[in-house]
Amino acid sequence: MGFDAGSRSAQRPRCGPGGARWRGRAGPSRGPRAGRQPLSAGLRGRREGPSWPHPAASAGPAEQPRSPSPSAPAGRDRGARPVSAMRSSSAWAWQELLALLCSVWLWVGAAQRTGPTPTAQSQGPKLKFRLAGYPRKHNEGRIEVFYNEEWGTICDDDFTLANAHVLCRHLGFVAATGWAHSAKYGKGVGRVWLDNVNCGGSEKSIVDCRSRGWGNSDCSHEEDAGVICKDERIPGYMDSNIIEAEQNQVEELRLRPVVSGSRKRLPVTEGVVEVRYKEGWAQICDEGWNHKNSRVVCGMMGFPAEKKVNRNFYKLYLERQQLSYRLHSVACTGNEVHISMCPFEFYKGNATAACKGGMPAVVSCKPGPLFTTGSALKKKKQGQQQGQRVRLKGGAKAGEGRVEVLKNSEWGTICDDRWNLLTASVVCRELGFGSAKEALTGARMGQGMGPIHMNEVQCTGSEKSLWSCPYKNITAEDCKHSEDAGVRCNIPYMGYETMIRLSGGRSRFEGRVEVALGTGSNGRPAWGLICGDGWGTLEAMVACRQLGLGFANHGLQETWYWDASNVTEMVLSGVRCAGHEMALSHCQHHGNSLNCKKMGTHFAAGVICSETASDLLLHAPLVQETAYIEDRPLHMLYCAAEENCLSSTARNANWPYGHRRLLRFSSQIHNHGRADFRPKAGRHSWVWHECHRHYHSMDIFTHYDLLTPNGSKVAEGHKASFCLEDTECQEDVAKRYECANFGEQGITVGCWDLYRHDIDCQWIDITDVRPGNYILQVVINPNYEVAESDFTNNAMKCNCKYDGHRIWVHNCHIGDAFSEEANKRFEQYPGQLNNQIV
């Protein structure tokens, strides 16, 4: 058999700890270079001892005779020179023997590492998984993996819900409902074992997913990933992977009311503090317990403050109960957001005989104004709102949103530099909620408009107001609205979600709305339907909020396709919501006197919910900069008249002679929400207008009004959405919607649509308006046809002064951009009372 001398190094067998090569085929890499496996290789086949080929299998296709190389010396040709051929054959025999010995050596070495049988080799290293961190429940937390005799974490780079599905199944849960990034559950310790994990979701093990390899990561523990698993165990799951909590960990806490009158009343503001332990609940010994510990517990329960409790009353009552203590020596500073962050000790052994000198810890909390019951509720709410200098915007439910602060009578946002849970908790408590559950960065609750008032806010957690914390002022280079800070606060459990449900939908986010009113003969809630008459977006927003499903995409008055329930009785009609209520029971309705035009189940109310929503805002300065008056000839206004863009007196004009006086301006509408703004109707139902030769995707997209100071309307206009598209976008955002060629209409998040001043209907007909002082008002999406995260910022107002020939437009601003005092000043200036120029 001939061989090429030039390729000797590629064909000669080489054995040693680095691996074996034979005819260019590389054996599995081992040792310190094992972590450098290519990304495409993933974690497949990574064993603690690589499996090597059996010696008998070493001779294979690679040993087939090769044709002589045309460039090889003549002495290498076996047919021409028998002597040389014999020498070559002898050398080959030695080479075969050496290869055989190396293979045997490698086989024995691998067997010593991986066990005596091939079965043991195929199983790979024993992996364990656990959830850790705080604050969390038993089915969520930082994901940690035990590999190579060491616990470590997983980096959040390229992390997806599919990865979470695989990891939750490792933990014994059926699936994942979400995942968390940026060490939401705290920073882990030890190695970051995996990075750039890429699972499809159906893998049986994380080992089968692609990644950079074990221990090969460029992440810090600030990027530790977490998972939220569905609270449903895999049937027959054996706890081979025990969900281990850190030793200093309290997963769940509750207040157990013991007074009979307060057991059914929500929220629970007073009771025995209990922690989840195994399958039940255990108490905390109150030796050394003080108001600081109570403050932390109340914050976790959604209350801003604690109050004194009658300890002697509870001592007499609890002496007769069987108790099981879990914690003692709790020593909080009062600023912690979770009791797990406080120093404490666990009881060991027989906990029933513990706490000899004390009793179970009892706490009483003060509820915030949203959760206060009784006659003082309205007064308390009004008092807080008047002096409020902090607010939340853009959140789906109470206690979450983008943080905005009032400075110099103007609302602005906060930059997220150094934004943390301590600072977020000060915001939450100031607004009447508990401690912070999350400190959100990167405009997770949508971008604000206007000034950014604060940066690098550093609270200790004990401050009564955010304005008492040290902070830095903003310069133009510091921050953008893409860095707006937000919060999610702990709020009291009210049980609203147990009084509503959806049926018949394709997913849990949609369906026919069913509500529980009273109890049936079996003692269970009696479910009924809501009449679809008058049901709209605002009512659907409240329903989705009560369900805990975010925002409303659509409120449906007919539900023909969702006939999957045996509930057929209408129990509620005339529901009218403002959109901010926490439950449908807080909205106006007909009560017991049901009044529904169509009583069939197909005419029951339905909703489609979404976790995100758009948020439209008008760019107020552009209106002020572009406003002017034009006298336009009537012969150029036929199409505008057809679309009702002129005042009613235009019908009596001497067409086509004469003119109409128009107040014209440009409007630039931004989407600062977290979802694209799309027309309610699909393309199949858009209306074609022959005169202007375009489609209308929404009949009324904006209202234009000219008001007197007392709010009376003297002129009006409206704009149909004949073309909703992305005119321009922020630097890092790509356009998605374009009207050309019957394209899809909408406004992408981070983009804006521009209606220029020189297009038809972009005006108010002021032909009949007398000189005086007025208010120009522009309202986007006035009929709430499309759901948004915030409707309070859809109106823009300007001061106008009209002398019969010229108009001055000034002080344009979004409706909720100023304080109440500034808005009152805005409506009062010289000459306004008699509505005449002075």
PyMOL commands that set and color helices and strands:
alter all, ss='L'
color gray80, all
select helices_A, chain A and resi 5-11+31-36+39-41+55-57+61-63+74-76+82-114+118-123+161-170+206-208+221-223+260-262+291-300+311-318+339-341+351-353+369-371+377-386+421-430+466-468+481-483+496-499+537-547+584-586+601-603+620-626+634-636+638-642+648-652+683-685+820-826
alter helices_A, ss='H'
color red, helices_A
select strands_A, chain A and resi 21-22+25-26+128-132+140-147+150-154+176-180+191-194+226-229+253-256+270-277+280-284+305-307+325-328+345-346+362-366+390-393+400-407+410-414+436-440+452-454+486-489+500-504+510-519+525-530+551-556+570-572+606-610+616-618+628-633+659-664+667-671+687-689+694-696+698-707+713-721+728-729+751-755+763-765+772-780+795-802+807-814
alter strands_A, ss='S'
color yellow, strands_A
deselect
rebuild
show_as cartoon
